[in-house]
Amino acid sequence: MSNDPMTAVARYVDAFNRGDADAMAAQCADPMQILDGMAPHVWHGPTAAADWWRDVVAEGEHLGASQYRITLGEPRHVDVTGPHAYVVVPATMAFDLRGRQVTQTGSVFTVALREVGTEWRLTAWAWAKGT
């Protein structure tokens, strides 16, 4: 294995912070599952990451939100069992809402991964919103 599960998680978050849907999708396995607080709440299948990002952008335009940025804390769990991994990491989300900076603290990013070749790929993630 050429990297650990947190490397794939960090790459996904870095791609999110750049608004790079293709790079986010490149860190995902097929199939992929996403559970998020934004409707429709669940995205799945080979285009889950791209579909979710499309919906994030549309929701942001509707609400006047932009410039999203996630900062990860120290992982609470990085559990590896053979070709599968489970990561739980505290996170902070910052964004611009109609010209005002908003920061959500106390969020939790939970990710399941599996080995694909010599790399870890995300198979599912869930975001638990903080305050």
N, C-alpha and C positions, 0 to 999 in steps of 0.2 A: 504494500500500500504506500503510495507516494506522498500521502498527506493524511492528516487526522480529520475526523468529522468536523471539528471547529473550523478548519481551513475552508471547507465547502460552505459552511454557514456564513463565515466572514466574507467570502467571495460573493455570495448571494446578496448579503446586506450592502456590500460595496456597490454592486450593480444597481440595487434599489436606490442608493443614495445618489448615483449618477443618472437615474432615470433610464437605465439601459435594459429594456425588456428582453432583448436577445441574450445579453449576458446573464440575466436572471434565469431565463429558460435553460441556458447551457449548464447551469448547476443542478438542474432537476432531472430525475429519472422519469421514465415513462412506465406506468402512469404516475401522475402527480396529484396530490390532494391539498387543497388550501381551505382553511376554516378561519374566517375573519369576521369582525363585528359589522362590516359593511354589507348591506344587502347586495346580492342574494345569499351571502354568508358562506356558501360552499362552491368551490370550483374544482373540477376534477378532469382527468384525462391528459392526453399528450400536450394540449395547449393551455393547461390550467394557469401557468404563470403569466403567459401573454394575455389570456382572457381577464385574469384578475387585474393586471396592470392597466388594461384598457378601461376597466370599471373604476379603478382608482383615479385615473385621469379624468374620466367623465364626472365622477362624484366631486372631485376637486374643483372642476370648472363650475359645477352647479353651486357649490358652497363657497367658492372664492378661496379655496385652499391650494397651496402650492409649496414648492421648495421643501419637500419632505426629507427628513434625515433621521436615521436610526443610529443610536450609539448603543453598543452591547456592553454589558458589565462582565464580571467574572462568572463563568458557567457554574451553575449549581450541580448539574449532572452532565457528564460526557460518558455514557455507558455504551460499551462496544461488546456485542455478542456475535462472534463470527462475522458474517457479512452484513450485519445490521447494527445500527447505532441509534441512540436516543440522546438528544441534547436539550437541556433546559437552561435558558440564560436570561437574566434580567435585562431589560432594555428601556431606553428612553426614546421617545419619538418627539421631534421638534418639527414645526412647520409654520408657514405664514398663513394667517387667516385674515383676508381682507386688509392686509397691511400691518397686522398685529402679530408678533411672535408668540406662538403657543408651544408649551412644552408639557408633554404627558410623561410623568414619572411613574415608576412602579409597575410598568408593563412586564410581561413575561412572553418570551418567544420560545415555543416548544417545537422541536424539529425531529422527525424520523428520517433516517438516511439508510442507504444500502450501497454496497460496493457495486460499481459498474466498471468492469475492467480493473484498472489500478487506481481508480479515483472513487471518492465518496460522492454520492448524488442525493439530493433531497428527494424524499418520496412523499412527505407530507409536512405541513407546518400549521401551527395555530398561534394566533396572537391574542393574548389576554390583556385587554386595555387596563392601564393604570388610572391615575387621577389626572 
